[in-house]
Amino acid sequence: MTARRLASQVVPLLATFLGLSLFSACSSDQASSPNFNSLAGGSAQSGSGNATAGSSSVAGSTSIAGSSAASGGATGSAGSMSSAGSTSVAGSVGSAGSTSTAHYDTPRGQSAACGMAAPAADNSNTFVEHDIDVTGVDPAFIAANPPQSPAPWTWTHRNYFVRLPANYDPTKAYPISMGGGGCGSGDGKSGNGGGLTAYSKGETSVIQVGLSYVWTGGACFEDDYVNTPDIPYFDAVLADLEAHFCVDKSKIYVDGYSSGAWETYMLGCARAGVVRAIGTAAGGLRITRPPCTTVPIAAMMLNGLQDEENPIGPLTTPMNDSYGSAPARDDILMRNGCIGTDNQPWDPDYPGCVKYTGCPEEFPVVWCAYTDGHGDGNPAGAKFSYSGQGFAKFWASLPPVP
């Protein structure tokens, strides 16, 4: 609680310092009829209307127009843990505003398991459980948050699930698509359906992974901590994948719905540079979280205009330890070194989605706001699944890392 109170004091001051209006443009946290600011033209419009193709307005925008540089001031948080393979930079609040990507340090090449046969049980029809031991979890977190999942699942012994692409070739390096689902099951195996799956069964081009959370009385990912156990978990999952499958290290994608979206934003913050791109549906960025890396990340964010569980915001009063999904977007725009807030429709098949034109080509930011509540990216009447075919299309559109 001390860290959360500290964060709630630091973030508003930091936002003011950086010139981000995290708390303007919203008089309350009621999402049923929020006011939205147009990023393209500056005129406000009500969020109660239907999202239409070609719209250049973005719901819940904070004011960042003209801000192409962000101070590198430190906001290091007490209690930050270290974990194997960490790429986080303690206290970093973003890039210096440059659109240069020379500092982007995503691993290249293929994993050591290329050329080795996949584990015998893995296949392209079902998600197969893999158990792992996790190191680097803060003992203080474990002591304060005893797990309630059934044995054998603990903070240091967890699982994830894999579905191979059809006709898996162990000599070919594949992208990884990790998915995290919403709160629900307390059995410790929540990833057994793939989490939020961007690809259908029979996919031939990616290895699909379902992430599982540990039950603590609330069956959700535990990303709302400076010393979250889910960073060591992610590191352990990725290391295990690279040890058993042929992985393209430059194409690690993470997406999630609801609790999985919070988890995804957190990983996109603390593991940018390892994660190539994120996709979120109905989530936000916590006030209390691990430090972000200073490298950019590609992102596609899905938001229901009527979402009352995770309002777009920006909120004047935090909800779910967050000021909403719009500040999460603005954090990514800042860290990517995006210049201005001009945008254009992203794809006619996905009405309500806009792409920011001032971002580096390698690190695009797509923001989608459409008529829906707390949904998983499949609004009524949609031609395609935003979190299915939409995320897959976004991943495929990304140029090679610089």
Summary of the structure (lengths in Angstrom):
residues: 402
radius of gyration: 19.6
end to end distance: 40.6
largest distance: 58.2
contacts: 1474
relative contact order: 0.18
helix: 19%
strand: 18%
